[in-house]
Amino acid sequence: MLNETYRIVTTSYVANGGDGFTFDSTVKKETEGVVDNEVVIEYVRKMSPIKEPEEGRVIMYDNPRPANSTAGLPIDANKTSPKPSAAKP
């Protein structure tokens, strides 16, 4: 067994078992400084109300596909990308 001390930095989500991550039962966990979720809470308090910017980059269409699928999404080529150049002969 190693008798070394290692310091790691991670999110509180992962440190607390999120995403299936676990520490060995012999690992001593300590928290120093500000915890990440406290930073997010303070940011939201200071910046509230947080408004979604109106960028016009996303165009929603009615689509029967599941939300996690991008296959076959209709695209408005005039707003999302330059028009393709003419085909060369």
C-alpha positions in Angstrom: 0.0 0.0 0.0 1.2 3.5 -0.8 1.9 5.9 2.0 1.6 9.0 -0.1 -0.7 12.0 0.1 -2.3 13.2 -3.1 -4.4 16.3 -3.6 -7.0 16.3 -6.3 -9.5 18.9 -7.4 -12.9 17.8 -8.6 -16.5 18.9 -8.6 -18.6 18.2 -5.5 -20.8 16.2 -7.8 -18.1 13.7 -8.6 -16.6 13.8 -5.1 -19.9 12.7 -3.7 -20.4 9.7 -6.0 -21.9 11.4 -9.1 -21.6 9.8 -12.4 -20.9 6.5 -10.6 -17.5 7.6 -9.3 -16.4 6.2 -5.9 -13.4 6.6 -3.7 -11.8 3.7 -1.9 -13.2 3.5 1.6 -9.8 4.3 3.1 -9.6 7.7 1.3 -9.8 10.7 3.5 -11.8 13.5 1.8 -11.4 17.1 2.8 -12.9 20.2 1.4 -10.9 23.4 1.3 -12.1 26.8 0.2 -15.3 27.5 -1.5 -17.4 24.6 -2.9 -18.4 24.8 -6.5 -22.2 24.7 -5.9 -21.8 27.6 -3.5 -20.1 29.7 -6.3 -23.0 28.9 -8.6 -25.6 29.8 -6.0 -23.9 33.1 -5.3 -23.6 33.9 -9.0 -27.3 33.3 -9.5 -28.2 35.5 -6.5 -26.0 38.4 -7.8 -27.1 38.1 -11.5 -30.8 37.4 -11.0 -32.9 37.6 -12.9 -30.8 35.7 -15.5 -32.3 36.2 -18.9 -31.7 34.0 -22.0 -30.0 36.1 -24.7 -31.9 36.6 -27.9 -29.2 35.7 -30.4 -31.4 34.2 -33.2 -29.0 31.4 -33.7 -31.4 28.5 -32.9 -34.5 28.1 -34.9 -37.1 25.7 -33.6 -39.2 23.6 -35.9 -41.9 21.0 -35.1 -40.1 17.7 -35.3 -41.4 14.3 -34.3 -37.9 13.0 -33.6 -36.7 12.6 -30.0 -35.0 15.6 -28.4 -31.6 13.8 -28.4 -31.6 13.2 -32.2 -30.3 15.7 -34.7 -30.7 13.4 -37.7 -32.9 14.9 -40.4 -33.4 18.2 -38.7 -34.6 20.8 -41.1 -32.2 23.7 -41.4 -32.9 27.2 -42.6 -29.7 27.6 -44.7 -30.3 31.4 -45.0 -29.9 31.8 -41.2 -27.6 29.0 -40.0 -24.9 28.6 -42.7 -23.6 30.2 -45.9 -25.2 29.1 -49.1 -23.3 26.3 -50.8 -21.2 27.3 -53.8 -22.2 26.3 -57.3 -21.1 22.8 -58.3 -18.1 22.8 -60.6 -18.6 21.1 -64.0 
